[in-house]
Amino acid sequence: MSPTSYQLLHPALSITPSKSFLDWECIVTALEVYLQAYFQKNTPDTLELPFPELPAGHKSGFVSIIGKPNAGKSTLLNQILGRKLSITTPKAQTTRHRIFGIDSGEDYQVVYSDTPGLIRPRYKLHERMMGFINHSLEDADLMILLIAADETFPEDDLMALAQKTQIPKVLVLNKVDAVSEAEALSRMASLASQVDFVAALPVSALKGHNVDTLKEVILQHLPEGPPFFDKDQISDRPERFFVGEMIREQLFLLLKDELPYSTEVEIEEFEEDEQLARIHATIHVERQSQKGMIIGKGGSMLKKIGSRARPGIERFLGVKVFLKLYVRVTDGWKNRDNSLRGFGY
């Protein structure tokens, strides 16, 4: 689908053309008027499209969620949306892409960017991931700086990024249920003194504590404007992307040590009808020895990955799923430009 003219006005939407908020009948009608004027030699300078009327004071904007690995960015997005969109695991660096999560109400639409955790790049993959963070801030209307209350490592690089970002910023201290109230207040006061925040508040993204208040604060700092997507759209990504993510989630949950970080999932075939989705996916690894570990003895691990991923995919798609997994060695894919481009980085 082509983006609406609303979408063309916002730089964030130059990334991926998305489903149009504007009814195609409106576009056809406008084109008919334009062509009629053209043949009558009375061509208007601009093509005006009849946009649907919106409630007075309708707000919209783009909000980028930024934080260290395992700060709870994906969990917060899922809690805001009221459904699981981004995958979550106990392992750091689970999120690799920038993912739009769209929260729509009668008088607002907020497009959240879930982003990878801020790290120092070791591979070209990491460089692409950090690029997603920078791009999300370039076109955002508001920044959420998410910090875990129980985090013991310094936040210097995160605070430096916030200081140089010239958009309104909200400090969100997550996982406050993991520390005492005094510790949470002290941590918030220390962080809030380093950057000019428009608001600061504690939350528990996992339990949903104070998330509704956060949503109200976000709306207070967004401009009035039209929606950029259909009101029933929840993301800019296609279904096959999320299917791949659900498989990758199980790799992070089931595989040990550093092995999950050497894997990538590619959806080779995706066919869906009203009753069944047929999906063929390839798990890419960097070395031959890793292939054997993912397949397992007699194919046991590969079967386990598939059986664990399938229920979530079925809930997401709303149909039964036939899932076939393959494993392929793609030597050093994390540092190969062609491989990274093929995987969407």
N, C-alpha and C positions, 0 to 999 in steps of 0.2 A: 504494500500500500504506500501511497505517496504521503509525505507529511503535509499538514495543513499550513496555511500561511502564518498561523500563530506559531507553529513549530519553527518555521524558517526565521522567525524573529528572535529566537533564543539560541545562542551558540551551542548549548548542550545537546540540542537535537540535530546537529549536523553530524553526529556520530552514527546514528542508525535511523533511517526512515522508518516511521512507525505507523500503526493503524490510525487512520484519520478520524478526528473528532467531528469533522464536517461531513454531513450527509452528501453522498455522491450525487443525489438528485439536485442539490443546491448548486453543485459545480456544473452539472450538465445544463441547468437552467441559465446560469451566468454565461456559459460558453455560447449558448444559443443566442442570447441577447447580443453578445459581442460580435458573433459572426454576422448576425442580421445587420448590425450597424456597419460592419466592415463592407459588406456588399452594397450598402447604401452610401458608401464613401463618407461615413460619419463615425469613423472609428474613435472610441474613447481612448484617452491617454493611458488609463489604467483599467484593469479588470477587477471590478468590485464583486466580491462574493457575499451572498446573503447569510451571514453567520446566525446561528440560533441565539435567541435572547438568553441572557444570564441573569441570575439574581444580583441585585444591587450590592456592591461591596464584595463581590466574589474575589477570593484571593488565590494566587497560584505562585509557585516558585520552585527552585531547585535547592536541595539541602544536601550537603556532603558530610558524611559521617567519617571522621578521621580519628585514628588511634593506633596504638601499638598492637602487635599480634596478641590474640586472646584477651583483648580488652572487653569484648562482648558486642562488637559492632553488628555482626550478623544476627545475634540474638535480639538486640535492640530493634533492628529493622523488622524482624519477624513479629515481635511483640507489637510494634506500631501498626503493622498491617493486619494483625489478628490471624495470621496464617504463616506456615513455614514456606518461605521463598528461598532464602539463602541457606546453604548447608552449614552445619555447625558440628565441630568435634573438639575434644580436649586438646588436640595438637595445635600448635601455633602455625600460622601461615596457611590455614585451610582455604581462605578466600584468595583467589588469584586474579579475578577479573573485577571490573567495575560493573555493578549490577544496579539497574534502576528498579526501585520498588515504589509503586504509585499508590498513594493514599488519597482517595477521593471522597468528598462529602457533597452535600447539596450546594454549599457556598464556598467550597475550597477544593484545590487539588495540589498536593505536595508531592514532588518527585524526589525521592531520596536516592542518594548514591551510596551503596555499600561498597567499600573499597578495601584493598589488601592492607594488612598491617604494615606500619612504617618500619623499615629495616634498612641496613646498609647492604647494598647489592653485592652478591658474590658471583652471580651468573647473569647472562643476558636475560633470562627469564625474570630475575629480580628487577632488572632495569626496566623491563616492560611493565611490571607490576607497579613500580614506583611512578612510572609515567602515568598510569591510570589515576593515581592520587593527585598528581599535579594538574592533569586535565580536568578532574572533577572540581578542583578549586578555581580554575580559570573561569568556569561558566556558572558557578554556584551563586545563589543569592544569600545563602547563610551557611555557616560552618558549625557543625557540632564537634567539639573536641571531647572525645570520650576517653576517660582514664579510669583504670580499675583501682578501686580503693585499696586493694590488697597487693598492688604492684610494688615491688621493692627496688626495681631498677630506676635509674634517673630518667627524667622525661625531657632532658635538655633539647634534644633534636626535635621533639614534638612541639615544645613550647617555642622554639625558634621558628618552626614552620608557621605556627599560629601568629607570631609577632609580625611576620612579613606578609601575611595574607590580608588583603585590604577589603574584607567584607565583614559584616557583623558576625560575631562568634558567640556561641553558647557553650559554657563549660558544663559537662555532665560527668559526675563522679559515679561510676557504676560499681556494682557488687558491694554496696554499703552494708548489706546484711552480713558480710564476711568480717567486718571490723566493728569496733565500738563506736558509739555516737560521737564521743569526744575525738577519736582518731579521724573519723570522717570529716568533722567540722574543721579540725586543724589542717587536714590535707587540702580541703577546699579553699580555706583562707590563704594558704601558702601558694597554691596554684593561681588563684584569682588575682593575687597581687602582682603576677608576672606579665599578664596580658590584659588588654582592655576588652573585657567580656560584656555583652549586653545583658547576660543573665548567667546564673550558676545554680545548679540544683543537683541533689543526690537522687539516684534511682537504683532499683534492682531490675535490670532488664529481664532476667530469668523469671522472676516472680511477678513482674508487671508493676511493682511499686513505683508510684509517681510518674509513670509513663504518660498517663492522660494529661497531667500537668505540663509535662514537657511538650506535648503536642500543642497545648494552648499557647505556651511561650513561643513556639516556632511560628504559629500563625500570626502572633502579634508583630513579628518582625519580617513578614513577607509582604510584598506589594500586592495591590489589587490587580487583577488580570484574569484572562480567560484560561480554561484548561488547555493543556497541550496534548492530551490524549483522551480517548473515549473514557467516560466515567467508570466503565466496567473493566477497563484494562488494568492489570496489576504489574506489568513489566514491559520493557522494550524487547526482551529476549524471547526467541521462539521456544516452543516446547522441547525440542530436541536438545537445546542447551541445558535445560534443567534436568533432563534425563541423564545427560552426561555427568552433571554435577552430583546427582544422587548416587551414581555408580562410584564416582570419585570419593564421595563421602564414606562409603563402605571400605574403600581402600585405606583411608586414613584411620578408620575405626578398627579394622581387622589386622592390618599389617604392622609389623614392629619396627622400632628404631627409625632409621632414615629412609627406609624403602618407599613409603608413600610419597616422599618428596621427589622421587625419581620416576613417578608415574604420571601419565596424562591419558585422558579418555577421549576417544574420537567416535562419534556416532556415524557409522558407515551406511546403515539403512534404517529408515523410519517410515513405516506404512501403518496407517491407522484408519479403521472404519468404526462403525457404531458399536461394535462388540469386542474388537480385538486390536491391539497394537503389536506389530511385529518389529522388533528392534534388534539390530546387529551392531555391537559396539566393540571397538578394539582398545585394549589397554596397552599403551606404549611404555616401554621401559628402556633404560639406557644401556644395560649390559645383559649378556646371555645368562649369566648366573642369576640375575633378578627374575628372569622369565620363569625359571624352574620354581622359584619360591612362590610366585603368584599362582602358578598352576597347581602346585602342591602334589602330594603323593596320590597318584591315580586321579588327578584332577580335583581333589577334595577342596582345596582353597578356592579355586575358580568357581566351583559350584556354590560354595558358601557365600562368596561375594555376590553372585547372581541371585541367590535365594534371599539374601538380606536386602538387596536393592529393590527387588521386584515389588514388594508390598507398597513401598513409598511411591514408586512410579505409577502403580495402579491407582492409588489414591489421588495422585496428581492429575492423571489423565482421565480418570473416571471410567476406565475400561480394563478388561483383563489384558495381561501383557505376556507375550512370548519373547523372552530375552536370551539372546545368544552372545556369549562373550568370547573374544579371541585375545591372544597376547602376542605382541610383536616387539622386536628389538629395534629401536630407532636410536642408533648410537649417538650419545651426547646431545640429545635433542634440546636440553636446557640452554645450550650455548650455540645453537644453530639457527640462524635467521630464518631460513626457509621453513624449518620445522615449526618455529614459533609462530610465523605468519599463518601456516596451515592450521594451527591450533587456536587461532584467533587472538594472538598476543601482538 
